[in-house]
Amino acid sequence: MSQRAIISFVKGSTIPSINLEGLQEQLMHYKEQAALTGRQLSWEYEEAAFPYTITSKPGFEDKGLILQGNEPIYRCILLGTGTNLKEDAASHYVEVVLPDTATSGDKSKANELCRYLAKTWKAELQLFNGRVMYCNPRK
């Protein structure tokens, strides 16, 4: 059974919403940061930190992103954006899905990416196990 994590943009988040292009840019920024860390350590850390290729399914480019694993221990992570329409306001979110074929390595990397994105955006993160992390300033 597939698992999912939700990054919700709430009051106090650095951005109110994001589209797929912005999400892809943020993932590329994460990859660049890993490369800079690797240069400081004289180690090829970029491939270890982000062992995926960002793709999308032909014909469904506007629906989501696919992180396709470059190594046998990493297979696939799916990412998408959406909006919940409530009574008087819309709340935006990013959904991270681990399909049935995902490995434990995929789950570890997905948790790491979710935490990075939630902290960067100061958003609310519901993890794969159902627990909630509040990375936004709450009063």
C-alpha positions in Angstrom: 0.0 0.0 0.0 1.4 3.4 -0.9 2.2 6.0 1.7 2.0 9.7 1.6 3.3 12.8 3.3 1.7 16.3 3.1 3.5 19.6 3.3 0.8 22.2 4.0 1.3 26.0 3.5 -0.2 27.7 6.5 -0.3 31.2 7.9 3.3 32.2 8.6 4.8 30.1 5.7 7.4 31.9 3.6 5.3 31.3 0.5 1.5 30.8 0.2 1.7 28.2 -2.6 3.9 26.6 -5.1 3.6 25.1 -8.6 5.4 22.2 -10.2 8.1 24.4 -11.7 8.8 26.0 -8.4 8.9 22.6 -6.7 11.4 21.4 -9.4 13.6 24.5 -8.8 13.6 23.8 -5.1 14.7 20.2 -5.6 17.5 21.5 -7.9 18.5 23.9 -5.2 18.7 21.0 -2.8 20.9 19.1 -5.2 23.2 22.1 -5.7 23.5 22.6 -1.9 24.5 18.9 -1.6 27.1 19.4 -4.3 28.6 22.4 -2.4 28.7 20.3 0.8 30.5 17.5 -1.2 33.1 20.0 -2.5 33.9 21.1 1.0 34.3 17.5 2.1 36.1 16.4 -1.0 33.5 13.7 -1.6 30.9 13.1 -4.3 28.1 13.8 -1.8 25.6 15.0 -4.5 24.9 11.5 -5.7 24.5 10.2 -2.2 22.2 13.0 -1.1 20.0 13.1 -4.1 20.2 9.7 -6.1 17.3 10.6 -8.4 16.5 11.9 -11.8 13.6 14.4 -12.0 11.2 13.4 -14.7 7.5 13.5 -15.5 5.2 11.1 -17.2 4.6 12.0 -20.9 1.2 13.7 -21.3 1.0 14.3 -17.5 3.6 17.0 -17.1 1.2 19.3 -15.3 0.1 16.6 -12.8 3.3 15.9 -10.9 7.0 15.0 -10.7 8.7 11.6 -10.6 12.0 11.1 -8.8 13.4 8.1 -10.6 16.2 6.3 -8.7 19.7 6.1 -10.2 20.8 3.2 -8.0 19.2 -0.2 -7.3 18.3 0.6 -3.7 16.3 3.7 -4.8 13.3 3.2 -7.1 10.7 6.0 -7.2 9.2 9.0 -5.3 6.2 10.9 -6.6 5.5 14.6 -5.9 2.6 16.7 -6.7 0.9 20.0 -5.7 -2.7 20.7 -4.9 -5.3 22.9 -3.3 -7.9 22.2 -0.7 -11.0 24.4 -1.1 -12.6 25.2 2.2 -15.5 27.4 3.1 -13.8 30.8 2.8 -10.2 30.1 1.8 -8.0 27.8 -0.2 -5.1 26.0 1.4 -2.3 24.8 -0.8 -0.1 21.7 -0.3 2.7 19.5 -1.7 2.0 15.8 -1.6 4.9 13.2 -1.5 3.8 9.7 -2.4 5.8 6.4 -2.0 4.3 3.9 -4.4 4.1 0.2 -3.5 7.4 -0.5 -5.2 9.3 2.0 -3.1 12.2 0.8 -1.0 13.2 1.7 2.6 15.9 3.9 1.0 13.2 5.8 -0.9 11.3 6.3 2.4 14.4 7.6 4.1 15.2 10.1 1.3 11.5 11.1 1.1 11.5 11.9 4.8 14.7 13.9 4.4 13.3 15.9 1.4 10.0 16.5 3.2 11.8 17.9 6.3 14.0 20.1 4.1 11.1 21.5 2.1 8.9 22.1 5.2 11.8 23.9 7.0 12.6 26.0 4.0 9.0 27.1 3.5 8.2 27.2 7.2 5.2 24.9 6.5 3.4 22.2 8.4 4.5 18.6 7.6 2.4 15.5 8.1 4.9 12.6 7.9 4.4 9.2 6.5 3.6 7.8 9.9 0.9 10.4 10.5 2.8 12.6 13.0 2.8 16.3 12.3 5.9 18.6 12.4 5.3 22.3 12.7 8.1 24.1 11.0 6.1 27.4 11.0 6.2 30.0 13.7 3.2 29.5 15.9 2.1 31.7 18.7 
